[in-house]
Protein backbone atom coordinates (compact mmCIF):
# COMPACT_ATOMS: atom_id res chain seq x y z
CA UNK A 1 0.00 0.00 0.00
CA UNK A 2 1.16 3.54 -0.67
CA UNK A 3 2.30 5.93 2.07
CA UNK A 4 1.23 9.51 2.68
CA UNK A 5 4.04 12.05 2.94
CA UNK A 6 4.03 15.61 4.27
CA UNK A 7 5.26 18.56 2.23
CA UNK A 8 8.26 18.97 4.55
CA UNK A 9 9.24 15.31 4.13
CA UNK A 10 8.75 15.50 0.37
CA UNK A 11 10.95 18.59 -0.03
CA UNK A 12 13.73 17.05 2.05
CA UNK A 13 13.69 13.91 -0.12
CA UNK A 14 13.67 16.02 -3.29
CA UNK A 15 16.62 18.08 -2.07
CA UNK A 16 18.57 14.83 -1.60
CA UNK A 17 17.53 13.57 -5.03
CA UNK A 18 15.64 10.65 -3.53
CA UNK A 19 12.22 11.18 -5.11
CA UNK A 20 10.44 12.34 -8.27
CA UNK A 21 7.31 14.47 -7.81
CA UNK A 22 4.46 13.95 -10.26
CA UNK A 23 1.37 16.12 -10.65
CA UNK A 24 -1.59 13.96 -11.75
CA UNK A 25 -3.95 16.88 -12.30
CA UNK A 26 -5.07 18.01 -15.75
CA UNK A 27 -2.64 19.89 -18.03
CA UNK A 28 -4.33 23.26 -17.48
CA UNK A 29 -4.17 22.85 -13.68
CA UNK A 30 -0.50 21.94 -13.97
CA UNK A 31 0.23 25.00 -16.12
CA UNK A 32 -1.58 27.27 -13.69
CA UNK A 33 0.60 26.28 -10.71
CA UNK A 34 2.47 23.23 -9.52
CA UNK A 35 5.39 22.25 -7.32
CA UNK A 36 8.44 23.46 -9.31
CA UNK A 37 10.37 20.65 -10.95
CA UNK A 38 7.39 18.27 -10.99
CA UNK A 39 6.34 16.21 -13.99
CA UNK A 40 2.76 16.11 -15.24
CA UNK A 41 1.14 12.71 -15.87
CA UNK A 42 -2.57 13.55 -15.79
CA UNK A 43 -5.18 11.02 -14.78
CA UNK A 44 -7.79 13.08 -16.69
CA UNK A 45 -7.25 15.56 -19.48
CA UNK A 46 -8.99 18.96 -19.28
CA UNK A 47 -12.15 17.81 -21.06
CA UNK A 48 -12.49 14.65 -18.94
CA UNK A 49 -11.94 16.61 -15.74
CA UNK A 50 -14.65 19.08 -16.76
CA UNK A 51 -17.07 16.23 -17.50
CA UNK A 52 -16.50 14.51 -14.15
CA UNK A 53 -16.69 17.85 -12.32
CA UNK A 54 -20.00 18.70 -13.95
CA UNK A 55 -21.47 15.32 -12.93
CA UNK A 56 -20.25 15.86 -9.37
CA UNK A 57 -21.94 19.25 -9.12
CA UNK A 58 -25.14 18.61 -11.08
CA UNK A 59 -25.89 14.90 -10.57
CA UNK A 60 -24.04 13.47 -7.60
CA UNK A 61 -20.86 12.05 -6.11
CA UNK A 62 -21.48 8.39 -7.01
CA UNK A 63 -22.25 9.16 -10.65
CA UNK A 64 -19.09 11.28 -10.90
CA UNK A 65 -16.99 8.50 -9.35
CA UNK A 66 -18.47 5.92 -11.75
CA UNK A 67 -17.76 8.06 -14.79
CA UNK A 68 -14.26 8.82 -13.53
CA UNK A 69 -13.59 5.11 -13.10
CA UNK A 70 -14.80 4.43 -16.65
CA UNK A 71 -12.48 7.07 -18.08
CA UNK A 72 -9.46 6.03 -16.00
CA UNK A 73 -9.90 2.29 -16.65
CA UNK A 74 -9.63 2.72 -20.39
CA UNK A 75 -6.24 4.42 -20.14
CA UNK A 76 -4.67 2.56 -17.19
CA UNK A 77 -2.09 0.46 -19.13
CA UNK A 78 -0.55 3.51 -20.80
CA UNK A 79 -0.92 5.59 -17.62
CA UNK A 80 0.94 3.03 -15.48
CA UNK A 81 3.61 2.49 -18.14
CA UNK A 82 4.59 6.18 -17.94
CA UNK A 83 5.27 5.83 -14.21
CA UNK A 84 7.18 2.58 -14.69
CA UNK A 85 9.59 4.36 -17.01
CA UNK A 86 10.64 6.70 -14.18
CA UNK A 87 13.35 5.27 -11.96
CA UNK A 88 13.21 5.37 -8.18
CA UNK A 89 10.52 6.33 -5.64
CA UNK A 90 7.78 8.69 -6.75
CA UNK A 91 5.35 11.02 -4.99
CA UNK A 92 2.03 11.87 -6.66
CA UNK A 93 -0.26 14.74 -5.84
CA UNK A 94 -3.45 16.47 -6.95
CA UNK A 95 -5.21 19.54 -5.59
CA UNK A 96 -6.08 18.34 -2.08
CA UNK A 97 -4.55 14.87 -1.94
CA UNK A 98 -7.95 13.50 -2.91
CA UNK A 99 -9.35 10.94 -5.32
CA UNK A 100 -7.01 11.44 -8.26
CA UNK A 101 -3.78 11.06 -6.31
CA UNK A 102 -5.28 8.33 -4.11
CA UNK A 103 -6.43 6.34 -7.13
CA UNK A 104 -3.07 6.77 -8.84
CA UNK A 105 -1.05 5.80 -5.76
CA UNK A 106 -3.26 2.78 -5.06
CA UNK A 107 -3.01 1.39 -8.60
CA UNK A 108 0.74 2.01 -8.79
CA UNK A 109 1.29 0.27 -5.46
CA UNK A 110 -0.68 -2.75 -6.67
CA UNK A 111 1.62 -2.86 -9.70
CA UNK A 112 4.73 -2.84 -7.50
CA UNK A 113 5.67 0.81 -8.21
CA UNK A 114 6.95 2.46 -5.01
CA UNK A 115 4.74 5.50 -4.52
CA UNK A 116 3.97 8.18 -1.97
CA UNK A 117 0.94 10.49 -1.93
CA UNK A 118 1.44 14.10 -0.87
CA UNK A 119 -0.92 14.73 2.03
CA UNK A 120 -3.02 17.80 1.31
CA UNK A 121 -1.79 18.08 -2.29
CA UNK A 122 -1.02 21.38 -3.99
CA UNK A 123 -3.21 23.22 -1.52
CA UNK A 124 -0.98 22.12 1.38
CA UNK A 125 2.09 23.11 -0.63
CA UNK A 126 0.60 26.56 -1.30
CA UNK A 127 -0.15 27.04 2.41
CA UNK A 128 3.46 26.12 3.18
CA UNK A 129 4.73 28.65 0.60
CA UNK A 130 2.60 31.45 2.08
CA UNK A 131 3.85 30.64 5.59
CA UNK A 132 7.46 30.57 4.41
CA UNK A 133 7.15 33.95 2.68
CA UNK A 134 5.39 35.44 5.68
CA UNK A 135 8.17 34.57 8.09
CA UNK A 136 11.16 34.95 5.78
CA UNK A 137 13.94 37.34 6.76
CA UNK A 138 16.92 38.07 4.55
CA UNK A 139 19.89 39.27 6.55
CA UNK A 140 22.40 39.15 3.72
CA UNK A 141 23.40 42.29 1.76
CA UNK A 142 21.98 42.87 -1.72
CA UNK A 143 23.61 43.99 -4.96
CA UNK A 144 21.01 45.29 -7.39
CA UNK A 145 21.59 45.26 -11.13
CA UNK A 146 20.23 48.52 -12.53
CA UNK A 147 20.48 50.69 -15.60
CA UNK A 148 18.64 51.72 -18.72
CA UNK A 149 16.25 49.47 -20.64
CA UNK A 150 17.96 47.13 -23.11
CA UNK A 151 21.25 46.86 -21.24
CA UNK A 152 20.92 43.08 -21.10
CA UNK A 153 20.57 42.92 -17.32
CA UNK A 154 18.60 39.67 -17.46
CA UNK A 155 21.21 38.11 -19.72
CA UNK A 156 23.94 39.20 -17.31
CA UNK A 157 22.10 37.62 -14.39
CA UNK A 158 21.64 34.38 -16.34
CA UNK A 159 25.36 34.24 -17.09
CA UNK A 160 26.25 34.92 -13.45
CA UNK A 161 23.78 32.34 -12.17
CA UNK A 162 25.24 29.67 -14.45
CA UNK A 163 28.61 30.40 -12.85
CA UNK A 164 27.20 29.84 -9.36
CA UNK A 165 26.54 33.40 -8.23
CA UNK A 166 23.55 33.82 -5.82
CA UNK A 167 21.23 35.36 -8.40
CA UNK A 168 17.48 35.78 -7.99
CA UNK A 169 15.99 36.16 -11.49
CA UNK A 170 12.69 37.85 -10.66
CA UNK A 171 11.69 38.45 -14.28
CA UNK A 172 12.39 34.82 -15.15
CA UNK A 173 10.19 33.70 -12.26
CA UNK A 174 7.42 36.10 -13.30
CA UNK A 175 7.65 35.12 -16.97
CA UNK A 176 7.61 38.85 -17.72
CA UNK A 177 10.21 41.52 -18.45
CA UNK A 178 8.57 44.19 -16.31
CA UNK A 179 7.57 46.82 -18.89
CA UNK A 180 4.35 47.35 -20.82
CA UNK A 181 5.98 45.27 -23.59
CA UNK A 182 7.26 42.75 -21.04
CA UNK A 183 4.92 39.82 -21.66
CA UNK A 184 5.44 39.68 -25.43
CA UNK A 185 6.42 36.19 -26.56
CA UNK A 186 6.51 34.79 -23.00
CA UNK A 187 4.43 32.44 -20.85
CA UNK A 188 3.45 34.82 -18.05
CA UNK A 189 3.30 33.25 -14.58
CA UNK A 190 0.72 33.90 -11.88
CA UNK A 191 1.46 34.74 -8.24
CA UNK A 192 1.32 31.11 -7.11
CA UNK A 193 3.93 29.99 -9.63
CA UNK A 194 6.13 33.01 -8.90
CA UNK A 195 6.05 32.48 -5.13
CA UNK A 196 6.92 28.80 -5.51
CA UNK A 197 9.88 29.53 -7.78
CA UNK A 198 11.09 32.28 -5.46
CA UNK A 199 11.07 30.08 -2.36
CA UNK A 200 12.77 27.27 -4.28
CA UNK A 201 15.54 29.62 -5.44
CA UNK A 202 16.02 31.13 -1.98
CA UNK A 203 16.41 27.63 -0.56
CA UNK A 204 18.95 26.81 -3.29
CA UNK A 205 20.98 29.90 -2.44
CA UNK A 206 20.89 29.01 1.25
CA UNK A 207 23.43 30.90 3.34
CA UNK A 208 25.01 32.87 0.49
CA UNK A 209 27.03 35.91 1.65
CA UNK A 210 24.87 38.20 -0.53
CA UNK A 211 22.10 38.16 -3.12
CA UNK A 212 22.11 39.64 -6.61
CA UNK A 213 18.95 40.65 -8.47
CA UNK A 214 17.60 43.22 -10.91
CA UNK A 215 15.94 46.44 -9.78
CA UNK A 216 12.22 45.86 -10.25
CA UNK A 217 9.00 47.69 -9.52
CA UNK A 218 6.48 46.33 -7.04
CA UNK A 219 4.65 44.57 -9.89
CA UNK A 220 6.16 42.44 -12.66
CA UNK A 221 3.42 41.43 -15.07
CA UNK A 222 0.80 39.54 -13.05
CA UNK A 223 2.84 39.19 -9.87
CA UNK A 224 3.74 41.30 -6.88
CA UNK A 225 7.30 41.30 -5.55
CA UNK A 226 7.44 40.58 -1.79
CA UNK A 227 8.09 43.54 0.48
CA UNK A 228 11.29 42.02 1.89
CA UNK A 229 12.89 42.09 -1.57
CA UNK A 230 11.71 45.65 -2.26
CA UNK A 231 13.27 46.65 1.06
CA UNK A 232 16.49 44.96 0.02
CA UNK A 233 16.40 46.89 -3.25
CA UNK A 234 16.16 50.20 -1.38
CA UNK A 235 18.98 49.25 1.00
CA UNK A 236 21.28 47.58 -1.52
CA UNK A 237 24.20 48.75 -3.61
CA UNK A 238 23.06 49.38 -7.20
CA UNK A 239 25.36 48.28 -10.00
CA UNK A 240 24.36 50.76 -12.70
CA UNK A 241 25.23 49.27 -16.10
CA UNK A 242 25.83 51.56 -19.08
CA UNK A 243 26.05 50.07 -22.59
CA UNK A 244 26.10 51.82 -25.99
CA UNK A 245 22.72 52.57 -27.57
CA UNK A 246 23.43 50.27 -30.54
CA UNK A 247 24.00 47.32 -28.17
CA UNK A 248 20.80 48.08 -26.31
CA UNK A 249 18.74 48.17 -29.50
CA UNK A 250 20.33 44.90 -30.61
CA UNK A 251 19.46 43.20 -27.32
CA UNK A 252 15.86 44.29 -27.53
CA UNK A 253 15.56 43.10 -31.13
CA UNK A 254 16.95 39.67 -30.16
CA UNK A 255 14.90 39.38 -26.98
CA UNK A 256 11.50 40.65 -28.15
CA UNK A 257 11.62 39.62 -31.85
CA UNK A 258 9.15 42.38 -32.84
CA UNK A 259 8.73 41.13 -36.40
CA UNK A 260 7.19 37.94 -34.96
CA UNK A 261 4.97 39.85 -32.53
CA UNK A 262 4.02 42.98 -34.46
CA UNK A 263 0.40 43.23 -33.28
CA UNK A 264 1.38 42.71 -29.64
CA UNK A 265 3.99 45.47 -29.97
CA UNK A 266 1.48 47.86 -31.50
CA UNK A 267 -1.07 47.05 -28.82
CA UNK A 268 1.47 47.65 -26.05
CA UNK A 269 2.55 50.94 -27.63
CA UNK A 270 -1.07 52.15 -27.61
CA UNK A 271 -1.01 51.93 -23.81
CA UNK A 272 1.88 54.39 -23.48
CA UNK A 273 1.46 56.56 -26.60
CA UNK A 274 -0.30 59.33 -24.69
CA UNK A 275 2.74 59.69 -22.41
CA UNK A 276 5.13 60.41 -25.30
CA UNK A 277 5.19 63.97 -26.60
CA UNK A 278 4.54 64.66 -30.25
CA UNK A 279 5.83 64.37 -32.90
CA UNK A 280 7.99 61.56 -31.43
CA UNK A 281 4.96 59.37 -30.66
CA UNK A 282 3.83 59.59 -34.28
CA UNK A 283 7.33 58.70 -35.52
CA UNK A 284 7.46 55.63 -33.27
CA UNK A 285 4.03 54.44 -34.39
CA UNK A 286 4.89 54.93 -38.06
CA UNK A 287 8.16 53.05 -37.58
CA UNK A 288 6.33 50.12 -35.95
CA UNK A 289 3.73 49.99 -38.73
CA UNK A 290 6.51 50.19 -41.32
CA UNK A 291 8.56 47.38 -39.74
CA UNK A 292 11.35 49.83 -38.89
CA UNK A 293 11.80 48.26 -35.49
CA UNK A 294 15.35 49.44 -34.74
CA UNK A 295 14.26 53.04 -35.30
CA UNK A 296 11.15 52.59 -33.12
CA UNK A 297 13.19 51.03 -30.32
CA UNK A 298 15.84 53.74 -30.36
CA UNK A 299 13.17 56.45 -30.15
CA UNK A 300 11.35 54.65 -27.34
CA UNK A 301 14.57 54.36 -25.38
CA UNK A 302 15.64 57.95 -25.89
CA UNK A 303 12.31 59.69 -25.32
CA UNK A 304 10.37 57.37 -23.00
CA UNK A 305 12.41 54.80 -21.07
CA UNK A 306 15.71 56.63 -20.54
CA UNK A 307 14.12 59.73 -18.93
CA UNK A 308 12.19 57.47 -16.53
CA UNK A 309 15.33 55.60 -15.51
CA UNK A 310 17.32 58.81 -15.22
CA UNK A 311 14.73 60.20 -12.83
CA UNK A 312 15.26 57.18 -10.56
CA UNK A 313 19.03 57.48 -10.89
CA UNK A 314 19.01 61.15 -9.92
CA UNK A 315 17.24 60.31 -6.65
CA UNK A 316 19.84 57.68 -5.74
CA UNK A 317 22.70 58.49 -3.37
CA UNK A 318 26.15 58.43 -4.97
CA UNK A 319 27.33 56.08 -2.23
CA UNK A 320 24.60 53.63 -3.20
CA UNK A 321 25.47 53.46 -6.91
CA UNK A 322 28.43 51.88 -8.71
CA UNK A 323 28.78 52.71 -12.42
CA UNK A 324 29.62 49.76 -14.70
CA UNK A 325 30.54 51.06 -18.15
CA UNK A 326 31.05 48.41 -20.82
CA UNK A 327 30.87 47.85 -24.54
CA UNK A 328 28.81 44.65 -24.35
CA UNK A 329 27.23 42.17 -21.96
CA UNK A 330 30.28 39.94 -21.56
CA UNK A 331 32.47 42.89 -20.68
CA UNK A 332 29.87 44.11 -18.17
CA UNK A 333 29.67 40.66 -16.54
CA UNK A 334 33.45 40.65 -16.17
CA UNK A 335 33.41 44.05 -14.48
CA UNK A 336 30.57 43.02 -12.17
CA UNK A 337 32.57 39.95 -11.10
CA UNK A 338 35.64 42.11 -10.49
CA UNK A 339 33.61 44.50 -8.35
CA UNK A 340 32.01 41.72 -6.30
CA UNK A 341 35.44 40.17 -5.71
CA UNK A 342 36.72 43.51 -4.41
CA UNK A 343 34.01 43.85 -1.76
CA UNK A 344 34.89 42.34 1.65
CA UNK A 345 32.91 39.23 2.68
CA UNK A 346 31.48 38.56 -0.79
CA UNK A 347 33.01 35.26 -1.77
CA UNK A 348 31.37 33.61 -4.81
CA UNK A 349 28.87 30.97 -3.73
Phi, psi and omega per residue, in radians:
X1 nan 2.599 -3.133
X2 -1.257 2.849 3.095
X3 -1.991 2.520 2.958
X4 -1.420 2.616 -3.129
X5 -2.398 2.450 3.121
X6 -1.400 2.872 -3.141
X7 -1.111 -0.666 3.124
X8 -1.106 -0.767 3.119
X9 -1.125 -0.733 -3.123
X10 -1.075 -0.806 -3.091
X11 -1.161 -0.605 3.081
X12 -1.134 -0.762 3.120
X13 -1.130 -0.703 3.118
X14 -1.111 -0.727 -3.126
X15 -1.074 -0.531 3.127
X16 -1.569 0.020 -3.139
X17 1.247 0.472 -3.045
X18 -1.695 -0.079 -3.009
X19 -2.669 2.608 3.042
X20 -1.904 2.242 3.138
X21 -1.682 2.360 -3.046
X22 -2.317 2.141 3.116
X23 -1.548 2.066 -3.104
X24 -1.732 0.205 3.076
X25 -1.336 3.066 -3.107
X26 -1.189 2.794 -3.121
X27 -0.980 -0.688 -3.118
X28 -1.205 -0.632 3.068
X29 -1.114 -0.741 3.132
X30 -1.085 -0.759 3.140
X31 -1.153 -0.582 -3.090
X32 -1.149 -0.785 3.110
X33 -3.061 2.378 3.105
X34 -2.578 -3.100 3.010
X35 -1.409 2.077 -3.063
X36 -0.891 2.412 3.130
X37 1.528 -0.011 -3.118
X38 -1.492 2.588 3.027
X39 -1.477 2.853 3.063
X40 -2.108 1.958 2.996
X41 -2.161 1.579 -2.989
X42 -1.308 2.392 3.015
X43 -1.245 -0.712 3.064
X44 -2.150 2.504 2.973
X45 -1.376 -3.124 -3.050
X46 -1.094 -0.707 -3.112
X47 -1.189 -0.739 3.134
X48 -1.145 -0.712 3.104
X49 -1.078 -0.735 3.131
X50 -1.108 -0.701 3.136
X51 -1.108 -0.841 -3.141
X52 -1.127 -0.695 3.126
X53 -1.109 -0.683 3.112
X54 -1.135 -0.753 3.090
X55 -1.060 -0.717 -3.128
X56 -1.073 -0.742 -3.079
X57 -1.386 -0.660 -2.973
X58 -1.746 -0.401 -3.068
X59 -2.012 -1.023 3.131
X60 2.805 2.887 -3.067
X61 -1.120 -0.804 -3.063
X62 -1.112 -0.716 3.125
X63 -1.132 -0.677 3.129
X64 -1.149 -0.724 3.120
X65 -1.120 -0.708 -3.134
X66 -1.116 -0.779 3.141
X67 -1.182 -0.649 3.095
X68 -1.098 -0.712 3.110
X69 -1.115 -0.710 3.112
X70 -1.062 -0.790 -3.112
X71 -1.146 -0.835 -3.078
X72 -1.148 -0.670 -3.084
X73 -1.052 -0.653 -3.080
X74 -1.199 -0.395 -3.067
X75 -1.977 0.110 -3.042
X76 -1.010 -0.786 -3.116
X77 -0.982 -0.838 -3.139
X78 -1.193 -0.671 -3.134
X79 -1.065 -0.862 -3.124
X80 -1.150 -0.679 -3.114
X81 -1.033 -0.629 3.139
X82 -1.106 -0.678 3.116
X83 -1.245 -0.645 -3.113
X84 -1.151 -0.400 3.127
X85 -1.349 -0.220 -3.120
X86 -1.670 2.141 -3.091
X87 -1.316 2.601 3.006
X88 1.426 3.081 3.131
X89 -1.080 2.625 -3.116
X90 -2.304 2.619 3.022
X91 -2.163 2.220 -3.132
X92 -1.878 2.681 3.114
X93 -2.682 2.704 3.001
X94 -2.242 -2.624 -3.045
X95 -1.246 -0.870 -3.085
X96 -2.120 0.271 -3.050
X97 1.233 0.607 -3.040
X98 -1.691 -2.420 -2.943
X99 -1.101 -0.692 -3.063
X100 -1.168 -0.805 3.128
X101 -1.273 -0.585 3.110
X102 -1.156 -0.767 3.111
X103 -1.087 -0.801 -3.139
X104 -1.060 -0.858 -3.100
X105 -1.117 -0.657 3.134
X106 -1.129 -0.860 -3.123
X107 -1.107 -0.757 -3.140
X108 -1.102 -0.716 3.113
X109 -1.085 -0.709 3.108
X110 -1.107 -0.488 3.133
X111 -1.574 0.115 3.091
X112 1.425 0.293 3.118
X113 -1.671 2.022 -3.099
X114 -1.113 2.108 -2.990
X115 -2.469 2.451 2.953
X116 -1.943 2.739 2.976
X117 -2.047 2.279 3.113
X118 -1.262 2.021 3.123
X119 -1.141 2.210 3.130
X120 1.493 -0.207 3.047
X121 1.049 -2.678 -3.103
X122 -1.087 -0.572 -3.140
X123 -1.091 -0.719 3.089
X124 -1.146 -0.671 3.107
X125 -1.114 -0.745 3.129
X126 -1.099 -0.729 3.103
X127 -1.071 -0.679 3.111
X128 -1.132 -0.733 3.124
X129 -1.056 -0.835 -3.118
X130 -1.062 -0.734 3.107
X131 -1.116 -0.739 3.138
X132 -1.082 -0.792 3.140
X133 -1.143 -0.639 -3.100
X134 -1.179 -0.489 -3.085
X135 -1.898 0.045 -3.054
X136 -1.256 2.383 3.043
X137 -2.296 2.220 3.102
X138 -1.819 1.984 -3.112
X139 -1.760 0.001 -3.133
X140 -1.508 2.640 3.089
X141 -1.196 2.780 -3.113
X142 -2.125 2.426 2.953
X143 -1.980 2.211 -2.967
X144 -1.979 2.082 3.123
X145 -1.364 2.145 -3.036
X146 -2.378 3.045 3.136
X147 2.345 3.070 -3.035
X148 -1.163 2.719 3.107
X149 -0.988 2.405 3.089
X150 1.579 0.051 -3.116
X151 -1.337 -0.043 3.110
X152 1.368 0.521 -3.092
X153 -1.070 -0.720 3.122
X154 -1.116 -0.721 3.104
X155 -1.094 -0.694 3.098
X156 -1.089 -0.774 3.133
X157 -1.096 -0.715 3.123
X158 -1.067 -0.757 3.132
X159 -1.115 -0.750 -3.132
X160 -1.171 -0.674 3.127
X161 -1.140 -0.690 3.112
X162 -1.086 -0.459 3.124
X163 -1.564 0.081 3.055
X164 1.686 0.103 3.116
X165 -1.283 2.585 -3.072
X166 -1.339 1.232 -3.079
X167 -1.568 2.457 2.968
X168 -2.034 1.853 -3.082
X169 -1.545 1.510 -3.055
X170 -1.135 -0.698 3.139
X171 -1.169 -0.668 3.085
X172 -1.092 -0.700 3.125
X173 -1.207 -0.589 3.138
X174 -1.402 -0.323 -3.038
X175 1.124 0.641 -3.048
X176 -2.753 2.530 -3.074
X177 -1.600 -0.030 3.003
X178 1.699 -0.339 -3.135
X179 -1.772 3.135 3.119
X180 -1.098 -0.434 3.078
X181 -1.577 -0.017 -2.865
X182 -1.106 -0.438 -3.092
X183 -1.585 -0.041 -3.047
X184 -1.104 2.152 3.086
X185 1.340 0.160 -3.094
X186 -2.082 2.769 2.983
X187 -1.592 1.801 -3.032
X188 -1.335 2.282 -3.136
X189 -1.532 2.711 3.033
X190 -1.615 3.134 -3.071
X191 -1.101 -0.673 -3.124
X192 -1.071 -0.815 -3.135
X193 -1.135 -0.729 -3.137
X194 -1.076 -0.846 -3.121
X195 -1.049 -0.715 -3.135
X196 -1.121 -0.781 3.139
X197 -1.147 -0.634 -3.138
X198 -1.147 -0.843 3.124
X199 -1.077 -0.727 3.130
X200 -1.052 -0.759 -3.125
X201 -1.193 -0.716 3.116
X202 -1.085 -0.646 3.088
X203 -1.193 -0.626 3.097
X204 -1.129 -0.730 -3.126
X205 -1.163 -0.667 3.095
X206 1.092 -2.212 -3.068
X207 -1.658 0.791 3.106
X208 -1.088 2.585 -3.103
X209 -1.236 -0.227 3.105
X210 -2.856 2.979 3.015
X211 -2.180 2.699 -3.085
X212 -2.319 2.104 3.135
X213 -2.625 2.932 -3.103
X214 -1.487 2.549 3.081
X215 -1.169 2.075 -3.106
X216 -2.213 2.755 3.002
X217 -1.342 3.079 -3.138
X218 -1.072 -0.623 3.138
X219 -1.960 2.413 2.991
X220 -2.188 1.813 -3.097
X221 1.095 -2.066 -3.097
X222 -1.593 -0.046 -2.985
X223 -2.000 2.798 3.110
X224 -1.979 2.264 3.138
X225 -1.329 2.321 -3.131
X226 -1.018 2.601 -3.092
X227 -1.046 -0.613 -3.084
X228 -1.133 -0.519 3.088
X229 -1.376 -0.624 3.065
X230 -1.114 -0.656 3.071
X231 -1.110 -0.742 3.110
X232 -1.077 -0.651 3.120
X233 -1.081 -0.759 -3.127
X234 -1.175 -0.574 -3.068
X235 -1.542 -0.339 -2.953
X236 -1.383 2.980 3.022
X237 -1.516 2.215 -3.080
X238 -1.690 2.135 3.071
X239 -1.596 1.746 -3.007
X240 -1.555 1.885 -3.044
X241 -1.579 2.308 3.096
X242 -2.146 2.065 3.094
X243 -2.114 2.732 3.121
X244 -1.073 2.633 -3.127
X245 -0.985 -0.726 -3.114
X246 -1.055 -0.675 3.104
X247 -1.155 -0.707 -3.121
X248 -1.120 -0.773 3.116
X249 -1.089 -0.726 -3.136
X250 -1.087 -0.758 3.128
X251 -1.054 -0.767 -3.109
X252 -1.157 -0.692 3.095
X253 -1.058 -0.759 -3.112
X254 -1.239 -0.638 -3.052
X255 -1.368 -0.782 -3.025
X256 -1.607 -0.413 -3.114
X257 0.805 1.102 -3.024
X258 -1.049 -0.506 3.134
X259 -1.116 -0.510 3.122
X260 -1.482 -0.255 -3.055
X261 -2.326 0.780 -3.018
X262 -1.042 -0.838 -3.083
X263 -1.133 -0.651 3.100
X264 -1.142 -0.673 3.109
X265 -1.135 -0.761 3.123
X266 -1.121 -0.715 3.131
X267 -1.116 -0.738 3.119
X268 -1.143 -0.689 -3.141
X269 -1.104 -0.616 3.129
X270 -1.010 -0.521 -3.086
X271 -1.315 -0.332 -3.129
X272 -2.057 -0.079 -3.033
X273 -0.959 -0.669 -3.087
X274 -1.174 -0.293 -3.109
X275 -1.658 0.074 3.130
X276 -1.977 2.175 -3.049
X277 -1.214 2.669 3.128
X278 -1.478 2.650 0.123
X279 -1.575 0.160 -3.065
X280 -1.070 -0.731 -3.140
X281 -1.023 -0.714 3.122
X282 -1.140 -0.729 3.133
X283 -1.077 -0.736 -3.140
X284 -1.117 -0.794 -3.121
X285 -1.101 -0.746 3.117
X286 -1.113 -0.686 3.125
X287 -1.134 -0.710 3.109
X288 -1.126 -0.792 3.123
X289 -1.113 -0.571 -3.103
X290 -1.594 0.207 3.126
X291 1.091 0.424 3.072
X292 -1.648 1.204 -2.937
X293 -1.220 -0.663 3.117
X294 -1.048 -0.736 3.125
X295 -1.117 -0.775 -3.133
X296 -1.085 -0.733 -3.122
X297 -1.137 -0.798 -3.129
X298 -1.053 -0.716 3.118
X299 -1.179 -0.704 3.102
X300 -1.088 -0.722 3.135
X301 -1.141 -0.840 -3.036
X302 -1.200 -0.693 -2.980
X303 -1.850 -0.186 -3.132
X304 -2.145 -1.030 -3.023
X305 -1.326 -0.764 -3.097
X306 -1.073 -0.766 3.097
X307 -1.055 -0.623 3.122
X308 -1.156 -0.773 3.123
X309 -1.172 -0.656 -3.122
X310 -1.148 -0.596 3.095
X311 -1.076 -0.756 3.103
X312 -1.150 -0.703 -3.123
X313 -1.133 -0.662 -3.109
X314 -1.164 -0.449 -3.141
X315 -1.466 -0.183 -3.060
X316 -1.476 2.433 3.089
X317 -1.175 2.489 3.131
X318 -1.046 -0.595 -3.130
X319 -1.236 -0.242 -3.107
X320 -1.705 -0.098 -3.027
X321 -2.160 2.344 3.074
X322 -2.078 2.131 -3.107
X323 -1.444 2.235 3.065
X324 -2.029 1.741 3.115
X325 -1.679 2.278 -3.090
X326 -2.660 2.835 3.126
X327 -1.548 -0.378 -3.128
X328 -2.767 3.107 -3.066
X329 -1.113 -0.793 -3.103
X330 -1.071 -0.698 3.106
X331 -1.153 -0.703 3.121
X332 -1.112 -0.735 3.118
X333 -1.059 -0.733 3.122
X334 -1.066 -0.733 -3.138
X335 -1.226 -0.600 3.077
X336 -1.108 -0.763 3.133
X337 -1.112 -0.691 3.100
X338 -1.108 -0.731 -3.138
X339 -1.132 -0.829 -3.120
X340 -1.050 -0.657 3.135
X341 -1.181 -0.416 -3.102
X342 -1.491 -0.216 -3.107
X343 -1.541 2.250 -3.131
X344 -1.005 2.484 3.037
X345 1.182 0.414 3.071
X346 -2.125 1.260 3.098
X347 -1.446 2.376 3.139
X348 -0.982 2.349 -3.136
X349 -1.285 nan nan
